[in-house]
Amino acid sequence: MGIIAWIILGGLAGWIASLILGEREGILAYIVTGIIGAFIGGFVYAQFRHHPVTGFNLHSLAVAVVGSLILILIVRAVRGRK
């Protein structure tokens, strides 16, 4: 995937995860959350499946959203926020 696709997928995944958990951040935070979340989601997914997540599709978006949710929950736990 090209860098523009990573940014778009990351921004979308971070935004969706933030909506689910009630976070209100800026576009840059959504992009960063989504990109890091995609790595986390990909790692977690690889532990349960043997084939990698590739491409720009709904499946990749879902994995990135799950990873973003995990990331936001970890950040909340570290910050001590409910």
C-alpha positions as CSV (number, residue, x, y, z in Angstrom):
1,M,0.0,0.0,0.0
2,G,1.2,3.5,-0.7
3,I,1.7,6.1,1.9
4,I,-1.4,8.0,0.9
5,A,-3.5,4.8,1.3
6,W,-1.9,4.2,4.8
7,I,-2.9,7.8,5.8
8,I,-6.4,7.4,4.5
9,L,-7.0,4.0,6.1
10,G,-5.3,5.1,9.3
11,G,-7.4,8.3,9.5
12,L,-10.6,6.4,8.9
13,A,-9.8,3.6,11.4
14,G,-8.7,6.1,14.1
15,W,-11.9,8.1,13.5
16,I,-14.2,5.1,13.7
17,A,-12.5,3.8,16.9
18,S,-12.7,7.2,18.4
19,L,-16.4,7.4,17.6
20,I,-17.0,3.9,19.2
21,L,-15.2,4.9,22.4
22,G,-16.4,8.5,22.6
23,E,-13.0,10.2,22.0
24,R,-12.8,13.6,20.5
25,E,-9.4,14.3,18.8
26,G,-8.1,16.1,15.8
27,I,-7.5,14.6,12.3
28,L,-3.7,14.1,13.0
29,A,-4.5,12.1,16.2
30,Y,-7.0,10.0,14.2
31,I,-4.4,9.3,11.5
32,V,-1.6,8.4,14.1
33,T,-4.0,6.3,16.1
34,G,-5.2,4.5,13.1
35,I,-1.7,3.8,11.7
36,I,-0.4,2.5,15.0
37,G,-3.7,0.6,15.5
38,A,-3.2,-1.0,12.1
39,F,0.1,-2.4,13.3
40,I,-1.3,-3.6,16.6
41,G,-4.4,-5.1,14.9
42,G,-2.2,-6.8,12.3
43,F,0.0,-8.3,15.0
44,V,-3.0,-9.5,17.0
45,Y,-4.6,-10.9,13.9
46,A,-1.4,-12.7,12.9
47,Q,-1.5,-14.5,16.3
48,F,-4.8,-16.1,15.4
49,R,-4.5,-16.5,11.6
50,H,-1.6,-17.6,9.5
51,H,-2.1,-15.4,6.5
52,P,-1.3,-11.6,6.5
53,V,-3.7,-8.8,6.1
54,T,-2.9,-7.0,2.8
55,G,-4.5,-4.4,0.6
56,F,-7.0,-1.6,1.0
57,N,-10.3,-3.3,1.7
58,L,-12.9,-3.6,4.4
59,H,-11.1,-6.5,6.1
60,S,-8.0,-4.4,6.5
61,L,-10.1,-1.5,7.8
62,A,-11.7,-3.8,10.4
63,V,-8.3,-5.0,11.6
64,A,-7.1,-1.5,11.9
65,V,-10.2,-0.4,13.8
66,V,-9.8,-3.2,16.3
67,G,-6.1,-2.3,16.7
68,S,-7.1,1.3,17.2
69,L,-9.6,0.4,19.9
70,I,-6.9,-1.6,21.7
71,L,-4.5,1.4,21.4
72,I,-7.1,3.8,22.8
73,L,-7.9,1.5,25.7
74,I,-4.2,1.1,26.5
75,V,-3.7,4.9,26.5
76,R,-6.8,5.3,28.7
77,A,-5.4,2.8,31.2
78,V,-2.0,4.4,31.3
79,R,-3.5,7.9,31.7
80,G,-5.9,6.6,34.4
81,R,-8.9,7.8,32.5
82,K,-12.2,5.9,32.5
